[in-house]
Amino acid sequence: MADPQTNTTTNPPSTDIVVDKNKSAEQYIKESEVKYIIPNMIREKFPDLVKLIYETESMNIEEREYWMQIMPIMTEEQISKFRDILVNEKNELAKLDKEYEEEMAKINKKHLKEIDETQLKQKMDSIKKAEAEAQHAEKSKEDNLLNQLDNL
């Protein structure tokens, strides 16, 4: 369940691990140790792995459970490859997020520009209208002055 105010997601009670992007890898390991065996090799060589497992968007709860349970029997090479996959996924998603944000910024800028152009057109129309009214008033004054001169 996502909480938009804190930018955190909580897993259902079956995992008891609260997913929070601000949480450190050590915090994830400490919380995970209550339920899983976290090998020393993970702590020493891949301290970010548990955090990557919980924060990945491509796994559901069951998949996270699977990886947490199987980690103690994985070889170092398998763990290294698994970590590389998660890091690559995280980097690719960050890249996509950045591209999405840049595209949204372009779209927003375009809309702002359109709004500015509309406002500018409205301003120009009001200036033209004011000029026309001023010319009309000036013409009326001229006509009145010419009439007064003719009447002299």
N, C-alpha and C positions, 0 to 999 in steps of 0.2 A: 504494500500500500504506500503510495507516494504522498509526501507532505510538501506542497509547493513552497511553504514559508521557510522551511529549514533546509530544503533541497536534500532531504534524506528519504530513504526507502526502508521500510521495515519488512522483513520476511515474516511469514506466518510463524506462530509460536513453535512449530516443530523444529526450526533451526536455531532459534534463540539468538541469532546473530543479526544485529542491526547494521544495515548497509548505510554507510555514511562516507562520502568522498573525502571528508576532512579527517577521517580516522586514519591513524598510522598503521603500517603493516604489523608492528608489534602489538597494537591493540587487537587487531584481527586474530593474530596468533593466540594471544592470551584468551580471548573469548572462545576460540575454536578448540583449545586444549581441553575444555570442559567435556566435549563430546568426542573429539578425535585425537588420534596419536599424531603429533607433529614431529617428524624426525629431526634430529639435530642438523642433519645435512641441509634441510630446508631452511632452518634458522641461519645457518652459516653462509650457504652459497646462494640461496634463493629467498631472501627474507621478504620479498614483495609478492611471492607467489600466492599466498593465502588471500591477500588483499585483492590481487588480480582475479582470483576465482570468484570472490564475492561481488566484486564490482563489475564483472563482465556482463554485458547486456545480452550475450548470445546463449547463456545458460539459464535453465529453469532450476527450481529448487532441487529436483531429483538429480539433475546432472551435477550440481554443486556437491550434493551428498555423495554421489558416486566418486568424484575426483578426490574429495576429502578422505574417503574411506580407502581408496586405492593408492594414494600417495605413499604410504609407508612401504609398499612392496614394489614400487617403481624404481628402476635404475636411475642413476644420476643423469645418464644420457636422455632417458625418456622424460625425466623431469625438466631437463634443460630445453628439450624440444617443445614440450608442453608450455613452458614459460614463454619461450620465443613466440609461439602461436598467440598466446594471450596478449603479449606486449604488442605484437604486430596488429592484432585486432584493435587494441586500444588506440594505437597510433593512427590506424586507418579511419577509425570512427572519429577521432579528434580532427583529422584532416577533412573528413566529410562535413563535420559540424562547422568547421571554419569556413569551408566553401559555401555552405548553406547560409551562414551568417553574412558573408560577403555579398551573396546574391540577394538576400533580404535587404541589406543596406542599399544596394543599387536600386532595387525596386522602390524602397521607401524614398530614396533620394529623387528618383524619377517622379514619383507622386508629389513630392514636395515641390519639385520644379514645375510640374503641371499646375499645382495650386498657385504658385508664385506667378506663373504666366497668366492664369485666370485673374488673379488680383491685379496684375499689371494692366491687363486689357480693360478691366473695370475702371481702373484709375484713369487710363487714357480716354475711355468713353466719357467719364465724368468731366475731364478737362476739356474735351471737345465740346461737350454740351455747355459748359460754363463759358467757353470762348464764343460759341454761337449766340448765347444769351447776351454776352457783353457786346458783340457786334450788332445784334438787334437793338440793344438799348442805345448804343452809339449812333446807329442809323436813325433811330427815332429822335434823338437829340439834334442831329444834323438837320433832319426834316423840320423840326420845330424851329430851329434857328433860321433856316432858309425861309420858312413861312413868316417869321417875325420880320426878317429883312424885306421880304416882298411887301409886307403890310406897312412899312415905313414910308 
